[in-house]
Amino acid sequence: MRIAKDTAKVKVPASSGNLGPGFDSMGMAHDVWDEVSATLITGPSRVVILGEGNSTLPKDDSHLIVKTMSETFERLGAPTPGIDLVCRNNIPHGKGMGSSAAALTAAVMLVRELLGTPDEFTREEVLNIVAGYEGHPDNAAPAIYGGATLSWREGEGFKTAQLPVSDRVKTTLLIPDEVLLTTTARAALPDMVPLVDGAFNAGRSALMVHALSQEPELLFAATEDRLHQRYRADSMRHTTDVLRALREAGWPAVVSGAGPSILVFAEIDPAMANVLAQQGFRTVDSKQVRGAHAV
């Protein structure tokens, strides 16, 4: 393939994986965005980071977006030039809001734009590349397609379907100061779970699809989980305590992805937001958004 343009810009939304019972398969995009622009240059790559990650992320060829762009160019048989990258990051890192999936999506979408082949380089191909890096599609799919998604592995690749979401479904993110590495959260999971728990989650996952689209009143029951949240509880004790309190009060709340953020399927009023702020959680209203796109 030939490179058609020397500059491109994309926006990618944050996302929550799992949505409670839909472990590694369900996800939802949020109205929190990273905006990334790339200009192709000769010589080594350079990275400017504004916002999240400015003091922690590398600013050379080892940056995740630069590295993934170079690997994607190579995968497609295109030249691998140097890259001037400017990242305006709003998605918190280490908070269970899909920051790594957003970065990978930004990289592949930038290559797609620079090659000038959006009709030939389909979003399904983008999904397969991004989910291949991640190992699971629950964050990649909503980052790419937007809205709520249900994804699965098929053969060597991944597929996704959009989940219709009722206008009556409202979502709020509760973001703590703490961070939790996904690798740490994954390490807490067992290799096997009881059959009764697997059956429980299968039923609740099916109920979740119905509740999102038809009966939001069932979201409290639909968001119950027995596969992953309790196993990760010790790695995010404060989140676990707040989540338990919310659910005991009747709020349909789940851990956002691997945590430690919380996703509530409801609006949070100012009084409640103030209480949560005293517990160290910043409240961010969300809404249904489209996926990654050129700007």
C-alpha positions in Angstrom: 0.0 0.0 0.0 1.0 3.6 -0.6 0.7 6.4 1.9 -1.8 9.0 0.5 -1.5 11.8 3.1 1.2 13.1 5.4 -1.1 14.2 8.2 -4.2 12.9 9.9 -6.2 13.5 13.1 -8.6 11.2 15.0 -10.7 11.2 18.1 -11.3 8.1 20.2 -13.7 7.7 23.1 -13.2 6.2 26.5 -15.0 2.9 27.2 -16.1 0.6 30.0 -15.5 -3.1 29.4 -17.6 -6.0 30.9 -20.6 -3.9 32.0 -20.9 -6.2 35.0 -21.7 -9.8 33.8 -20.4 -9.5 30.2 -16.8 -10.3 31.0 -14.5 -9.6 28.1 -17.4 -9.3 25.7 -19.6 -6.3 26.5 -18.6 -2.7 26.4 -19.8 0.9 26.2 -18.3 4.1 24.9 -18.3 7.3 26.9 -18.2 11.0 26.2 -14.6 11.4 27.3 -12.1 11.6 24.4 -8.5 11.4 23.4 -7.6 13.5 20.3 -4.4 12.5 18.4 -2.8 14.0 15.4 0.1 12.5 13.3 2.4 14.1 10.8 4.8 11.9 8.8 8.4 13.0 8.9 11.9 11.8 8.0 14.1 10.9 11.0 13.1 9.7 14.5 9.6 10.1 15.9 8.7 12.9 18.3 5.7 12.9 20.7 4.0 15.8 22.4 1.5 14.8 25.2 -1.0 17.2 26.6 -3.1 16.0 29.6 -3.1 12.5 30.9 0.3 10.7 30.7 2.4 13.9 30.1 4.8 13.1 32.9 4.8 9.3 32.6 4.5 8.2 28.9 7.5 8.0 26.6 7.9 10.6 23.9 9.9 8.7 21.2 9.5 5.6 19.0 8.6 3.5 22.1 5.3 5.4 22.6 2.4 2.9 22.2 0.8 4.9 19.4 4.0 5.4 17.4 5.0 1.8 17.9 1.6 0.5 16.9 1.4 2.8 13.8 4.8 1.6 12.6 3.8 -2.1 13.1 0.5 -1.5 11.3 2.3 0.2 8.3 4.6 -2.8 8.2 1.8 -5.3 8.4 0.1 -3.6 5.4 3.3 -3.4 3.4 3.5 0.4 3.5 6.6 2.4 4.3 7.3 3.1 8.0 8.3 6.8 8.3 9.0 8.8 11.4 6.0 10.3 13.1 5.3 13.7 14.8 2.6 12.8 17.2 0.5 15.2 19.3 -1.8 13.6 21.9 -4.5 15.5 23.7 -5.4 13.0 26.4 -8.5 13.2 28.5 -9.0 9.5 29.2 -7.6 8.7 32.6 -4.9 6.1 32.7 -5.1 3.1 35.0 -8.7 3.7 35.8 -10.6 1.0 33.9 -11.7 3.4 31.1 -10.0 1.8 28.1 -7.0 4.1 27.7 -4.9 1.5 26.2 -7.6 0.4 23.8 -8.1 4.0 22.8 -4.4 4.5 22.1 -4.3 1.3 20.0 -7.4 2.4 18.1 -6.0 5.9 17.5 -2.9 4.3 16.1 -4.7 2.0 13.6 -7.2 4.6 12.7 -4.4 7.1 12.0 -2.8 4.6 9.6 -6.2 4.1 8.0 -6.5 7.8 7.4 -2.9 8.3 6.2 -3.3 5.5 3.7 -6.5 7.1 2.4 -8.4 3.8 2.3 -11.2 4.0 4.8 -13.5 2.1 2.5 -11.0 -0.7 1.9 -9.6 -0.8 5.5 -12.8 -1.6 7.3 -13.6 -1.1 10.9 -13.8 -4.9 11.3 -10.1 -5.0 10.3 -9.3 -2.2 12.8 -11.1 -4.3 15.5 -9.1 -7.4 14.7 -5.8 -5.5 14.9 -6.7 -3.7 18.2 -8.4 -6.6 19.9 -5.4 -8.8 18.8 -3.1 -6.5 20.7 -5.5 -6.3 23.7 -6.3 -10.0 23.7 -10.0 -9.3 24.2 -12.5 -7.0 22.3 -14.7 -5.5 25.1 -13.0 -2.1 25.1 -11.8 -2.1 21.5 -15.2 -2.6 20.0 -16.9 0.4 21.7 -13.9 2.6 21.0 -14.1 1.8 17.3 -17.9 1.5 16.8 -19.3 3.7 19.6 -22.4 3.0 21.7 -22.7 -0.3 23.5 -21.3 -3.5 21.9 -21.3 -7.2 22.2 -18.2 -8.9 20.9 -16.8 -12.4 20.6 -13.9 -14.3 19.2 -14.5 -16.2 15.9 -11.7 -18.4 14.7 -8.6 -16.3 14.7 -10.4 -13.0 14.7 -13.1 -11.0 16.5 -16.7 -10.0 15.6 -18.9 -7.4 17.2 -22.6 -6.3 17.1 -24.1 -3.0 18.2 -26.4 -3.3 21.2 -29.5 -1.0 21.0 -29.7 1.2 24.1 -33.0 2.7 25.3 -33.1 6.5 25.6 -34.1 5.9 29.2 -30.7 4.4 30.0 -28.4 7.0 31.7 -24.8 6.5 32.7 -22.4 8.1 35.1 -18.7 7.4 35.7 -17.2 7.6 39.2 -13.5 8.1 38.9 -11.2 7.7 41.9 -7.7 9.1 42.5 -6.3 5.5 42.7 -5.0 3.7 39.7 -4.9 -0.1 39.1 -2.8 -1.7 36.4 -4.8 -4.1 34.2 -2.1 -6.7 34.5 -2.6 -6.6 38.3 -6.4 -6.9 38.0 -6.0 -9.8 35.5 -3.6 -11.6 37.8 -6.3 -11.7 40.5 -8.6 -13.8 38.4 -8.8 -17.6 38.8 -8.1 -20.1 36.0 -11.5 -21.8 36.7 -14.8 -20.7 38.2 -17.7 -22.8 39.5 -20.3 -23.9 36.9 -23.0 -22.3 38.9 -21.3 -18.9 38.6 -20.8 -19.4 34.9 -24.5 -20.2 34.5 -25.4 -17.2 36.7 -23.4 -14.8 34.5 -24.8 -16.3 31.3 -28.3 -15.5 32.5 -27.4 -12.0 33.7 -25.6 -11.2 30.4 -28.7 -12.1 28.4 -30.8 -10.1 30.8 -28.4 -7.1 30.3 -29.0 -7.1 26.6 -32.8 -6.9 27.3 -32.5 -4.4 30.1 -30.3 -2.0 28.0 -32.7 -2.1 25.0 -36.2 -2.6 26.5 -36.5 -2.5 30.3 -33.9 -0.3 32.1 -35.9 -1.1 35.3 -34.1 -4.5 35.2 -30.6 -3.0 35.1 -30.0 -3.6 38.8 -30.5 -7.4 38.4 -28.8 -7.4 35.0 -25.6 -5.9 36.4 -24.9 -8.6 39.0 -21.7 -10.5 38.4 -20.0 -13.6 39.9 -17.0 -14.0 37.4 -14.6 -11.2 38.1 -15.5 -8.4 40.4 -15.3 -10.3 43.7 -11.9 -11.8 42.8 -10.5 -8.4 42.1 -11.9 -6.9 45.3 -8.7 -7.0 47.4 -6.8 -5.1 44.7 -9.2 -2.1 44.8 -10.7 -2.2 48.3 -12.0 1.4 48.4 -13.8 0.9 45.0 -15.3 -2.4 46.4 -16.6 -0.7 49.5 -18.2 2.2 47.5 -19.6 -0.2 45.0 -21.1 -2.4 47.7 -22.7 0.7 49.4 -24.2 1.8 46.1 -25.7 -1.6 45.3 -27.0 -1.9 48.8 -28.8 1.4 48.2 -30.3 0.0 45.0 -28.0 1.7 42.4 -27.2 -0.4 39.3 -23.5 0.0 39.6 -20.5 -2.1 38.3 -16.8 -1.9 38.2 -15.7 -0.1 35.0 -13.6 -2.6 33.1 -10.8 -3.8 35.4 -11.4 -0.8 37.7 -11.0 1.1 39.9 -13.6 3.4 38.3 -17.3 2.6 38.8 -20.0 2.8 36.1 -23.5 3.6 37.4 -26.4 3.1 35.0 -28.3 6.1 36.4 -27.9 9.9 36.7 -26.2 11.1 39.9 -27.8 14.3 41.4 -25.6 17.0 42.9 -26.2 16.0 46.5 -25.1 12.4 45.7 -22.1 13.6 43.7 -21.0 15.7 46.7 -21.2 12.6 48.9 -19.2 10.6 46.4 -16.6 13.4 46.1 -16.1 13.1 49.9 -15.3 9.5 49.2 -12.7 10.4 46.6 -14.7 9.8 43.5 -15.1 12.4 40.7 -18.4 12.2 38.9 -18.6 12.4 35.1 -21.9 12.3 33.3 -21.8 10.2 30.1 -24.0 9.6 27.1 -24.2 7.5 24.0 -21.4 8.5 21.6 -20.1 7.3 18.2 -16.8 5.6 18.0 -13.4 6.7 16.7 -13.5 9.0 13.8 -11.3 11.4 11.8 -11.4 15.1 12.6 
